[in-house]
Amino acid sequence: MSAATQERMPALYLSHGAPPLADDPVWPGELAAWAAGLPRPKAVLMVSAHWEEAPLALGATTAVPLVYDFWGFPEHYYRVTYDAPGAPALAESVRKLLRAPGTPVQDIPDRGLDHGAYVPLVEMFPEADIPVLQVSMPTLDPVRLMEIGRRLAPLRDEGVLIVGSGFFTHNLAALRHTGPGVPGWSAEFDDWGHRMLDSGDVDALLDFAHKSPSGQLAHPRTEHFAPLFVTLGAADATGELDTRRSVIDGFWMGLAKRSVQFG
């Protein structure tokens, strides 16, 4: 077995919840256990539902601040810190892999980690001693995002953990009009998505808005499902789509928290 194969990191898609994830009696432990079973990354590359920017942008690479991109929460959620090192070498590698005619890459050096990035990282790597780089989603088109993931895949052989962070179902407006428990649209979409992942039906996943039951309700806007396609691309490039496994499942406040690993 080559050194590159031994060092290849998995590619992850995780549901990140919201800042109160930290107070859940179960979810933080699930994320911590997941991280404990992974090889130690040399760096983490985060793609979050909460940063859309075109052209594709690279965030902070020196001091990495946090972006408290939420409103109306108790004060202690705005005091969370995560002083991870920047990843300038990773940023340069990303530039080289993604830059091509017609696909520019920009730098936004003061853009820190939003809650889609740091909320799970606090639970998975609480020492904050692994360099982290967040990049934007320049589009919500699943096909284009999957191609970005394919182009980023070589980073996995350099010890980089590629993480797409979203929410497997996400419709906060609909939740306001449903009673307690899991809404039917959330359960239906989660079951469908699980089956498509298990069967490796990437074509169905790419067209999830039309092929899935309750797809328009589960994702009236698709930014929380979109990071999955970067992860799928990073797995497809190395022929590892059939290695997928759901590491976390179940529901949180009615939304599916399914999280999957490839490789």
Summary of the structure (lengths in Angstrom):
residues: 263
radius of gyration: 17.2
end to end distance: 15.2
largest distance: 54.3
contacts: 894
relative contact order: 0.22
helix: 41%
strand: 20%
